Amino acid sequence: MENQKKSSSLKTVSTILVSIAFAALFMWFALKGLDFTNIKASLAKANYLWVFAAMIFGLLAYWFRAVRWNLLLEPMGYQISNSNSLWTISFGYLMNLTIPRSGELARSTALYGVEKVPVDKSFGTIILERVVDLFCMLGFLVLTIVFKEDAIVTFYQKSGIKINPTYIIGGIAVLVIGTFIFFKFKDKFTHLPLIGKVIEFVEGIFHGLTTIFKLKQKGKFIILSIAIWISYYLAAYLVCFALPETSSFTFADGFFLIVVGTLGMMVPASGGIGAFHLAMKLGISALFLSMGKDAKLGGEVGLSYAFISHTMQLVIMLVMGLISIPMLAKARNEAVKSKEISQ
């Protein structure tokens, strides 16, 4: 048992160190070749009232996401409080700052602690959320291609990203075939102790994924999904007005920024640190090129924007996450007392 604990701790520390190394590497690439004096000067003259306005929409996105999650859990017979939903989401984002993508499981575990929703089922709804969010992001990508095609092409060329359709098609095929095999043969292995537990957990995830077909308030779910991404958009776009160099950016430029920023946050670095900065450096550099402006200046402006925008996101994650810890502890204690009284 003690060896298992040591092995688990070592794995956790190793994962955190790799994540930090990724963040440091991306940050080095982001800062490489730029004049940091210009970036500091740009940050010094920024109007941070716009950042405060952007932060309000960042916080609104948390609330909309909390209410939307409740709608996904409802078809499975779980009616949780919006406050518990909010604080478990906040706790999950806080965990993502330590180990990338660990927040999803931490969020499900925290919800079980206060609402007794099985981890596998809530985890399935979180995966479903990610699928819905992917489609919303693709909507912004379509808008970006329509209005900022030149910037997209320039960003693609500057980033060095090469998309191989074969890998995408292969991944989808493996997923489809794996799902078919699982449901075809799962009943033959359910009697085995360990494999049976795994099958039960995977079934719970699929149960969570299918809740979208059983939603009682489909219209509200769609409206909340749109509201989340409008909030993300405004949180990203309003920061542009904080810097003189980006204050003339149009709504279409905002579409481009949210797509590029989302791509940066998807990289497995702690809290998107470094990866987001590099993405915005390349992105705003591409925007400047498409406008006939100097690419290097665009890179410096992009980093200034990234430092402001990402720090704002980081503050929200830290503040909401740290508040969530005592709030969840209080909710757990209340749940225990309520159970004791009922018995």
N, C-alpha and C positions, 0 to 999 in steps of 0.2 A: 504493500500500500504506500509506504513512504517513498519507494523507488518510483512508483507511478506519479506521485505528487511532484517529485523532483523532475521527472521527465516532462510532465505537463508544464511546470514552471519554466523549464529550459526552453520548451517549444514556444511558450508565450513571449519570453524575452527575445528569442531569436526572431520571431515574427515582427516584434516591435522594432528591433534593430534594423531588419531588412527594410521595413517601411520607412524608417528615418533615413536610411541610406538612399532609398529611391527619392525621397523628398530633397535631400541634399544634392543629389546628382542633377535633378531637374532644375533646382534653384541655381546651380552653377551654370547650367546651359542658358538659363534665363538671363543671368547677369553678365554672361560672357560677351565681351566686346562693346559694352555700353558705358557711357559716361554717367557715373552715379551722382555726380555733382548736379547735373541737369535734372535728374530724377528727384533729388532732395529739394531742389528749388521749386519744382513743380508741385511737390507735396506740401511745401511751405505756404504756397499761395492758393491752395485749394479751399473751396467754400464748403465747409463740413456740415452746413445746414441741410444741404442736399443729401448728404450721407445719412443724416438722421431721418429724413423723409423716406429714403430707401430702406432703412432699418425697420420702419413701421410695416412696410409691405413684406419684409422678410419674416417678421413675427406673425403677420396675418396668415402667411403660408403654413406655419406650424398649426394654427388653429383650424384652418380649412382641412388640413390633412388629418387632424385628430377626429373631426366630425365625420369625414369621409370613411375613415377606418371603422368607425362605429357602424356605418351602413353595411360594410362588408362582413362584419361579424354577426350582424342581426339575423341573416338567413339560417345560421347554424344554431340559433337559439340563445345567443349571448347579447345582452343589452348592457353594455358597460357605460360608465359615466364619461362624459367628454373630458373632464379634468384628468381622470386616470389615463385616458387615451393620450392626452397632450403630454403628460409627464413621462409616460413610458417612451413616447416618440423622442422627447428631449433627451432622455437617458440614453437611448440608442444612438443618437447623433454624437453625444459625448463620448461613448465607447468607440465610435468610428475614428475619433482623434487619436486613439491609442493603437488599435489594430484595425486596419481598413476592412470594411464589410463585416466586422464583428457586431456592429450595432443592430443588425436585423435580428440575430439570435438573442442578443441582450434585451432587445425590446420585447420579444415574445416571452422571454423568461421573466422579465419585470412585470408584464401584464398578468402572467399566471400568479405571481405573488400577490397581486391586489384584486384580481377579478376571477382567478381560477379558470381562465380559458386555456385549454390544452395547448402546449407549445407548438405541436405539429400543425394544428389547425390555424392558429394565428400566424404562424410562419408562412403557411400557404397563402394567406391573404396578403402578406407583405410582398411575396413574390408576385402576386397578381397586381399589387400596386405598382411594382417596378415595370411590369408589362404595360399597364395603362400609361404610366409616365413616359415610357419609351415612345408610345404612339403620339403622345402630346408633344414630345420633343421633335419627333419626325414631322409634326405639323409645322413647327417653327422652322425646321430645315427646309420644308417645301416653300414657305414664305420667303426664306432667305435666298433660295435658288431663283425664285421668281423675281425678287427685287434687288438682290446683290450677287448675281451669278459671277461677276468678274472678281469680287472679293473671295468667294468660295474657291474659285479656280486658283487664285493667287495663294490663298492659305494652304490649299492642298499641295501646291508645288513647293512652298516654303517649308512646310512641316516635315516633308520627307515621308509622310504616311503612304503606304502602298496597300490598297485593299484588293485582296484576292477573292473573287466571287466563289471560287472552288471551295475555300475553307468555310465560307458562310453556308453554302448549300450542303456541304459535308456535315457541318455541325447540326443543321436542321434535320438532316436525314438520320443522324445518330440519335437525336432526341426523339424523333417519331418512332423509330424502330425499337429503341430502348423502352419507351412507354408501352408499345404494343407487347413486347416480350414480358414486361413486368406484370401487366394485367392478365396475360394469357397463362402464365405459369405460377403466379404468386400463391395460389391456393395450395400448391403442392409442398410449399415450404413453411407455411404459417405455424405448423406444429413444432418447428425447431425453435428453441428458446431465444437465441441471439438473432437469428435471421427473422424470426417472427416479429421481434421488437422493431427491427429495421423496416420490415414490410408495413407494420402498423403505423410507424412514423411517416413513411412515404405516402401511405393512404390518407393520413391526416392532412398532409400538404396538398394532395390532389383535391381533397374535400374543400380545403380553403380556396383553391384555385377556381373551383366550379361555382363559388358563391355569386360570381358576377351574373350568372344565368338565373339566379334566384332572387335577385335584388327586389325589395319591395318598393323602393323609391328610386327608380332608375333615373328620372329627371333630375332629382336632387344630386345624385352621384355625378352625373355629367356636369351639372353646374359647378359643383365643388371642385371637380377635376380641372375645369377651365379656370376657376377662381385661383387655384393653386398656381397654375402656370402663368396667369396674368400677374399674380403677385411676384413670382420669380422674375418675370420680364421687367416689371416696374422697379424691383429692387436692383436689377442690373442696369437698366436704362437711366434711372435717376442719378446714379453715381456719375454718369457722363457729364452732368451739369456742374459737378463739383470742380472739374478741371477746365480751364479756358480752352485747352487744345481739343477737348472732346465735346464742348458745350454746343457745338453746331451739328452734332450727330443727329441724324433723322431717326424716325421710328423704324425704318428698314435697317439702319445700322444697328439698332437695338436687337432686331431679330438675329442678326449675324453674331452679335456679342453673346447672347444667351446660348446659342448653339455651340460656339467655341468654348465658352466657359463651362458648359455642361460636359463637353468632351474632356476638358482638363480635370474636372472633379471626378470623372470616372476612373482615372488612373489610380492604381493601388498605392498611393503615397499618403502618409498620415494627414487626414483632413484636406487632401488636395494641395498641400503645401508644395511649392516648387512646380508641380505639374500645371496648376491653374495659372501661375505666373508666366510660365513658358508659353502656355496656350494663348494668353492675352497679349504677350509680347509679339508672337507670330501673327495673331489675329488682327490687332490694331495696326501692325506694320503692313499687313495685307490690305487693310482698309485704306491706309494712307497711300499705298501704291496705286490702288484702284481710283483714288481721287487725284492722282498726279502729284502727290506730295512725297517728301523724302522718307524712305523706308526706315532708316536708322532712327530718325526722329519719331516715327511711328512706334518703333520698338521701345524707345525710352518712355513715350507717353503710355504705351501698353503696360509697362511695368508699374508706372505711377498709378494707373487705373487699378491694376491687379493688387497692389499693396493696400489701396483704400478699400476696394470691394471685398477682397479676401479677409482682411482684418475685421471688417464689419461682420462678415459671416462667422468668423471665428469668435468674435465677442458674443454674438447671439447664441452660438452653440455652447460656449463655456458658461454663460450666465444662465441660460435655460437648463442646461445639463446639471449644473451645480445646485440650482433650486430644486430640480426634480428629485434629487437624492433624499432630502428630508421630507418632501411631499409624498414620495412613494413609501417611505418608512412609516409615515403617519397613516397612510391609507392601508398599509399592511396590518398595522396594529389595530385599526378600527375594524378590519375584516376579521381578525382573530377574536376580538371582543364580541363582535356580532355573532360569530359562530358559537362562542361559549355561552352566550345568553340564550340562543335558540335551543341549545342542548339542555 
